[in-house]
């Protein structure tokens, strides 16, 4: 029998039993923050063996780079004398970048997950991870007291 491989077909790894639907990772982004969601997207891409995993990882890494730059600009402009209301709108841009990057990764990943399920793979329901992330959020992301912590909080939250 001839061996063949489809380019779009996921090649699940040993951690495939821990794969989840990207919807749950988006819920994790809302409940816990980017510190949980984007590494989880990367883990999920490797677990399922997503054919677009390089793009998914690239989007996750790009989010942290672009969001950090945007948050630093907002804080620096705030220290330069820009009104607080303007700085808040600039930090809102970080939230928009986060949502766009997460939705982009989830869209790419949902194709692989759907195909993974079609060929017999199963995905989990990560209620425990979501609850744990929500509970740990307060410990990992304390309230900002200075500009640097405000940048870090804006990016990771």
N, C-alpha and C positions, 0 to 999 in steps of 0.2 A: 504494500500500500504506500502511496506517495505521501510524503510529509509536506505540509503547506502551512503558511502563517498569513493571517490577514493583518494588514497594517493597522486597522482600527481596533482590532481585538485586544482587550486587556490581557495581560499575562500575570495573573495573580501570584503573589509571593506567599511565603509562609505565614504572614500576618493577615491574610485575606479574611480570616474569620472575625477580625476586629474592624472591618470596613463598615462605614455607615453612609447613609444617604447624605449628600451635601446640605440638604435642608436642615438637618440636625446641627451641622456645623454653623450654619447661619444663625440658628437659635442660640448656639453657644456664643457667637459674636455679640448678640444682643444681651444675653444674660451675664456673661463674664468679661468679654472684651477681646481685642485683637491678640492679646498675649496667648489666649487659648485657641482661637479660631484659626489663625494662619499656620501655626505649626501643625495643627490637626489636619488642615487641608493637605499639607505636605506629607504627613503620615498616611493619610487616606490614599493619596496618589501612589505612594510606594506600595501600600498594602494590596491595592487592586491591580497594580501594574498598568496604570493608565498610559495609553500611547501619547497623550498630550501632557505627560507629567513635567516635562521641562518647561512648557509654557505656564503650567500651574505654579510651579516653584518660582519661576521668574516673576509672575504677578505677585506672589506672596512676598518675595524679597523686595520687589519694586515698591510695594506699598510702604514697607518700613522706611525705605530711603526717601521717597517723595513726601510721605507724611512727616517724617522728622524734619526735612528741609522746610516744609510749609509751617510747621509748628515753631521752629526756631525763628523763621522770618516774622511770624506773628508776635512772638515774645520780644524780639529785638525792636520791632517797630513800636511795641507798647512801651518799652523802656526809652525809646527815642522821643516819646511825648505824644504819640498818637492816642486819641481818646480810647477809653476802655471798650466802648461799644463797637468800635471798628475792629479792635483786636479780637473781640468775641466772634465777630463775623469771619475773621480770618481763621480762627480756630475751628469754626464750623466747616470751613473748607476741608479740614483734616477728616471730619466725619463723612463728608461727601466722598472723599478719596477712598476712605475705608469701605464705605458701602459699595462703591463702584468696583473696587478690586475684589472684594469678597463675592459679589454677584458674578463677576467675570470668572473667577476660579470655580464657583459653584456650577455655572453653566457649562464650563468645559468638563468638569468632573461628572456631572449628571449623565452625560452621554456614555462615559465609560462604566459608570455604576449600572445604568440600565442594561447595557450589553452584558456586563458581568452577571446580573441577575437572570438574563435570558438564557445564558449558557449553564445555569444551575448554581451559581454562587448565591450565598445568603448574606444579608447585611443585618447589622445589629441595631438595637434601639438604646442609645446611650444616655438613659435618664440619670444614671449614677454619675457619669462624667459631667453632665450639665449641672446637676445639683452641687457636686463638689466644686466645680468652677465658679458657680455663683457664690458659694460660701467662702471660697478662698479669695475672691475678688477684693474684699475689704482688707485682707492681710497683704496681698501682693501690691495693690494700688492704693496707698494711703492718700489722704488729701494733700494737694500741693501747698508748699509754704514759700517756695521761691521760684524764680523763672525757669531754672533748669528742671526742677521737678514738675513744673507745669507742662513743659515740652514732653517729658517722658510720659506723663499721665495722659496727655492728649493723644499720643501715638499708641500707647498700649491699651487704653480704655476702649 
